[in-house]
Amino acid sequence: MTQYRVWEYQPSSNTLELNQVERPTLGENQILVANKAIGINPVDWKFIHANPLNWEEGHVPGVDGAGEIIQVGANVDPKLVGRRVAYHAALKRHGSFAEMTPLYPERVMMIPDGMSFELAAALPCPMLTAWQAFEKIPHNSNRRVLIAGLGAVNKILCQILVAAGFQVDALSASLSSEQAQLMGIHHVYRTQSELPHGYMAIFDAAGEQSAASLVPLLKANGHIISILGRISIPIDPAFTRTISYHEIALGALHDFGDNEDWQTLMQNGETLMTNIVSDQLKVEEPVSFAFEQMPQALKHSEESKQKTVVSLPATLKC
């Protein structure tokens, strides 16, 4: 295949256009992945609408994908060809909304046997973000922690925390008791006014204002982890409760992380995917659209808040 299909960004209309382009030239340290499924995340449609990075015409969006390695650069082990991988791509580079995506081998996860490309493509952004959040706190079992908001990230994070021995409460207006029991949640609070004090850590996914309002519920030396946004100014005076403030930005690792950071994160991601296959970690199956239906898939993700993927034909010849 000398040409392949991509969804290219059109900044004049903040839309995507399906086009054919020349097969990418591979760097000596890169791999080429033939995508079999593409994960849709909120960051995708948010950036398409607002274009905060000033993408030029022809940029290929998309951060999550899964497929097969079909080519490797001169400095990459040729035994990788044919391996099934999932990945999280950088927002500043051409991404996953394409039939093929150039990547770096230390930034992909090997997909375990028994996991479909569709499920693998749905995982990288929420799963790896959840793991980064988990790693922000000391791993002291039986300590009380609170999760505020139960989107895709926090549903995974909750189960990781429970498996590590934490007592997890949740702040959610919509989580059912059956869902809470399935995830091992100790208690579900419907409004912030019901929440007790004394948490060792609080994980917030609603934004700076929400996270800041929850800080008073922490114990001394507690941790507030902002999964969306960050608290810009500490809430407590200096040298009082000495709260630790954390921010999560998976995409920033592309700019500031080194190969060791990526290899460690990918290894942890592979372990989590293995736990999903063995049903130790439970995730929802995504809703799937055809590659030609990318605009509909983005709209479905935005309006339904369901995990959404785009599937590519298994017969694609690369």
N, C-alpha and C positions, 0 to 999 in steps of 0.2 A: 504494500500500500504506500504510494508516494504522497497521497493526500489523505486527510482525515477531517472529520466534522467536529466543529467547535461551536459553542454558544458564545458569541462575542458581544461585549458591552458597547452600548450606544449612548454616550454621555449627553447627547442633545435631547434624548427622550427618556433617559434612565430606564432603558429596556434592553433586552437581549435579542440577538439576531443569529439564526443558524446559518453558518457558512462553512465552506471547505477551504482548508489552508494546507500548505506544504508540511510534510512530516518534519518534526523538529530535529535540528542537529544536536546530537547528544554530546555533553561534555565528558571528558575522560574519567571523571569521578561520579558520573550519574548513571541512573537506570531509567529505562522507559517502561511505563506500565500501561498496558491495554486495559482500560477501565471496563469493568463488568457491571458495576453499580456505583452510583454517586449519591452521597448523603446530602440532604438539604438541612441547613441550620438557620436559626434566626439571623445570624450575622450575614448570611448570604443576601436575603431579601432586604435587610436594613441597609446594607452597603449599596445594593443596586438602586434603591430609592434615593439615598442621600449622597452617595459617592464621596465620602469623607477623605479618601486617599487620592482623589483626583485621577481616577483611572482614565486612561486615554482610550479612544475608539479602538476596538479590537482586543482589549484586555479580556482574558478568559477568567471569569470568577470561579468560585467553588473551593472549599477547603477540605472536604472529606470525600474519600473514594476508596474503592476496592477493585482489585483486578489481578492480572498476571504480568509478571515481568517478561518482556519479550525481547529486550536488548539491553546490553550493559556497555559502559564505557571501557576504555583500554585499561584503566586501573582497578576495575571491579571484577570480582570473582565470577567467571562465566557460569559456574554451577547455580547461580541465582536464577538464571533463565528458566521460566516455567513455574517459579514459586508463586503461590497465592499470597497477596499482601493487602493490607489496609493502611491508610495513611491520613495525616493531617497536613495540608499544604499551606504555604504562606499567602496571605492576602495580597502582598505586593508583587507576587509572581503569577504567571499563568497557572491556573488551578485545575480543578477536577471536572469542570463543565465541558468535557471534551471526550472524544474516543480514546485519546492517549495523553498521558501526562508525564513529563520528565521530572524525576525526583532524585534524592540522594539515598543510598542504601541504608545509612544509619538512621534514617527518618521514616522507616516503614516497619510495620508489624507483620509477622508471619501469621496467617489465618489458620486456626486449628482445624483439623478434620471435623466434619460434622457441622460446620458453620457456613451458611450461605453467603454469597457475595453481598446480597441485599442487607442482611443483618450486619455484616462486617462494616459496610459503608455507613450504616447508621450510627456507629459507635464512637469513632475517634474523638470528635469534639466534646460531647457530653461525658464520655468515660474518662478521657485523659484530664479534663478539667476537674472532675470529681476527685481523681487521684491526687492532683496537685493540691487541691483544698485539704484533703486528708493529711497530706504530708506537712502541712503548716503547723500542726499542733503536736505536743508531746503525746506519746502513745501510752497513756495511763488508763488501764482498764477500770471499769465501774465508775468512771467520772461522768457527770451529767453534762450533756451537750444539747443544743437546740438547733434545729434546721428550720429556717423561715422560707417558705415557698417550696413547692414540690413539683418542679419541672423535671426535665430529663436529667439534668446534672444532679440535682439533689436526691432524686429517687435512687440513683446509683450510689451516691455518697452516703446516704442513709444506711444502705446495706453493708457498705465497706466499714462504716463506723460500728455497726452492730456486730459484725464478724470479728472486729478487733476488741470487743468487750465493753464498748461504751454504752451508757444508758441514754438512748436518743429520744428526745421529745420533738414534736413537730408543730409548727404554726401554719395552719392551712384551713381555709374556709370550705374546701371542696373534697379533701381526702376522705374516703370512706373508711369505716372501721375495718372492713375486710381487707382493703389495701394496706392499711396501717399494720394489721396483724401479719400480713404476708411479708412486709418489709422489716418486721421486728421492732416497730416503733413502740416505745413505752407508753406515751400519752400524746394525744392530739388536742391542741388548743385551737379554738376557732377565732379568737380575737386577742390582740396584744394585751388588753387589760386583764386577761385571765392568767397571764404568764407569771410564774414564780421567779424569785431572785435566786442567785447562787449557781449559775452555769459556769463550767470551766471554759467552754468555748461556744460561740454562736456563729453559724454559717448563714449568711444572708444572700439571697439572690434577687432582691427587689430594687437595689440601688442605694446610693449614699444616704438619702434621708431615712430610709427604713433601717439601714445598718446602724446609723448614728442613734436612732431612737431605742435600739436594743442594747446598746452598750451599758446602761445602768443596771441591767440584769446580770452582768458578769460578776464573778468572784474577783477578789484581788488577784493580780497576776493572770487574769483571764485573757482570752484571745477572741478577737472579732475578725472574721474572715469574710471579706467582700468578694463575692463571685461576680457581681455586676457592679462596675464602678469602683470607687474607693472613697474612704473617709479622708477628706483633705486636711482637716484640722482635728487634733485629738479632743475628745469630749471632756476628759478629766484634767484638772491641773497637774502640772509636773510633780513627780515624786509623791503621788498619793496612792491610787490603786495600781499603778504601773501596768496598764492594759497594753497588750501587744496588738498592733494593727497590721492586718495582712491584706494583700490584694492578689487576685488571680488573673492572669492574662496568658492563656495558652499560646496565642499567636506571637507574643513577644519573644518566646523562646527561639523563633526563627531568626530574630535579629541579635539576640544577646546570649543565647545558649551555645555551648560548644558541643563537639561530637560526643563527649562523655555524658553530658546532660541528656542528649537525645537517645543515646544507647540505653541509658538507665530507664528513661521514661518509656521507651518502646518495649523493653523487657517487662516492665510492670504492666503495660498495656496487654502484652501477650498473656501474662498470667491471668488478668481479669477476663480476657476473652475465653481462656480455657475454663475458668470458673462459670462463665455463662453457658458453655457447651455442657458442662456437668450439672447445670441447674443449681449451682451454689449461689449464683448471682442472677437475679431475674430481671429481664428487660422486655419491653413490649415489642412485638413484631411491627416493622414499619409498613406504611401504606406505599405501594409502588406505582410509578407512572412510567410510560415509555420515554425514551430519550427525546423523541420529537415533541413530547408534552412538557418540556422543561418549564415554560411559563405557567402552565396549570399546576405543576408540582409546587412551584414557589408560592402560588396563590393559596394552594391547599395548606401548605405549612403555615403560612401567615394567618389564615383565617381559622383553621381548626386547632392549631397548636399541637397536632399529632406529628410524630416522627415520620418523615417522608423521604423516600429515596426514588431515584430514577434508574431504571434497568436498561442495559444495552444488550443487543442480540448476542446470544452465545456463539453464533456463527460468524461474528465479525472477524475478518481476515486482516491481520496486521503485518 
